[in-house]
Each structure stands twice: as structure tokens, then as C-alpha cells.
Amino acid sequence: MNTLDVLQGASNRNERLRLLMLLIVAATVPFYCFALYIIGSAPVPAESLKLQATLTAPPAASFTPLGANFFPTASATSPSLLPTYTPLRLPAVSTPLQIVPPTAIPAPTIAPPSPTRAITNDRDFDGLPDQDDNCPDDGGFVDAGGCPYPDDADRDGFRDAQDACPREHAPYSARGCQDFDDDGLDSADDACPDRAGPRSNRGCPEGES
């Protein structure tokens, strides 16, 4: 088969397709005409007729006399074609104004200091005036009437039963024993009583023993 035969066959097929399309279009023309006839003969709704009559109604003329002017003035009015809407308005709710007075805060009450009686006559300086001191010349304690404890041999304020060192006068110590270097270790047990050091090093500074 040569090229000429191929082209001739393609041309024949195209002619047959065009003829087929023409027949299809011709066959559907009556259906389109019938559909147009059905749509044109359908009844018109009453609402559409009413709207058409309203749109085609002539405007009504009204004459308004203007005092001594004998020539009437004509004004034409036509009915409104657009519906009017009335907006919905909710009743306003009024909130009464409330005024709350401030709460009064009472001022703090400051009690005046109680008067203290100055001690002017205390010869032994133990805090008790001489007129209330049973031992005005010997420093003592209030619970002993201003006298030293009778069972405090070293007069350091620690009674012998509670005094770890009853023969050492140590009034400001923790146990009644002297601690010259204030390292928490009694001087009797301190290997370096004049130099502070930890208990783990026997009271001597680190690096000494």
C-alpha cells in the first residue's frame, strides 16, 4: 500500500464522519422546536402578571393649588416597586447606676509604751534596785532575790549541778567552762587554747597539731 492509498482512505473516513454529524444535527432540530413550543405555551403565574401590571400602570396625577396662582401644578407619583423593611428594634434595658461608698479603714491603734522605772540605785549592778536587793553589795540573780546562788562555787551563774567546770569562772560560756579562743572547745580540752581551730584538729588551726 502506497502513500496515495493511505491519504485516499483517510479522506473517505473524514467525509463519512461529516455526513454522520450532519444527520445527527438534522435529527435533533425537531426536538429543539418542540421544546421551545412547550416553554412558550406554558401559563404565566399570577404573581408575574400582577408585577407586570404594576410596572406598566400609568402614574397617577395630582393637582395642588398654589394660593392665588390659578395655574395648577401637576405632580406625578408612581407606586413604589421595592418593598420596605421596618428594622426590628429591641427594647432598651437600662441598668440602674449603683454607687458603692468606700469602706472606711480604721486607723491602727498604737499603744503607748509602758513606762519603765529607771534604776538609779543599784550598787552591785545586778539589775535589782538596792531597796529590792537582798544582797545589794553582791551581784546576784532575780530568782535568788539579788544574791548569788549558794550552790555556785565559781560564781559564774551556773549552779554546780549544771556546771561542767564548777571551779572555772565562765559567766558567758555555754556550759560554764572557759574557752579563751572561742572555738567551741573548752580550754581544758583544747590543745591550742589561745588559737581557734576545729574540734577535728583538737582545737588547733588547720596544719597545726
Stockholm file with secondary structure:
# STOCKHOLM 1.0

chainA/1-209         MNTLDVLQGASNRNERLRLLMLLIVAATVPFYCFALYIIGSAPVPAESLKLQATLTAPPAASFTPLGANFFPTASATSPSLLPTYTPLRLPAVSTPLQIVPPTAIPAPTIAPPSPTRAITNDRDFDGLPDQDDNCPDDGGFVDAGGCPYPDDADRDGFRDAQDACPREHAPYSARGCQDFDDDGLDSADDACPDRAGPRSNRGCPEGES
#=GR chainA/1-209 SS CCHHHHHHHHHHHHHHHHHHHHHHHHHHHHHHHHHHHHHHTSCCCHHHHHHHHHHHSCCEEEEEEETTEEEEEEEEECCCCSCCCCCCCCCCCCCCCCCCCCCCCCCCCCCCCCCCCCCCCCTTCSSSCGGGCSSTTSCCBGGGTTBCCTTCTTCSSCCTTTCSSTTSCCTTSSSSCCCTTCSSSCGGGCSSTTSCCCGGGTTSCTTCC
#=GC SS_cons         CCHHHHHHHHHHHHHHHHHHHHHHHHHHHHHHHHHHHHHHTSCCCHHHHHHHHHHHSCCEEEEEEETTEEEEEEEEECCCCSCCCCCCCCCCCCCCCCCCCCCCCCCCCCCCCCCCCCCCCCTTCSSSCGGGCSSTTSCCBGGGTTBCCTTCTTCSSCCTTTCSSTTSCCTTSSSSCCCTTCSSSCGGGCSSTTSCCCGGGTTSCTTCC
//
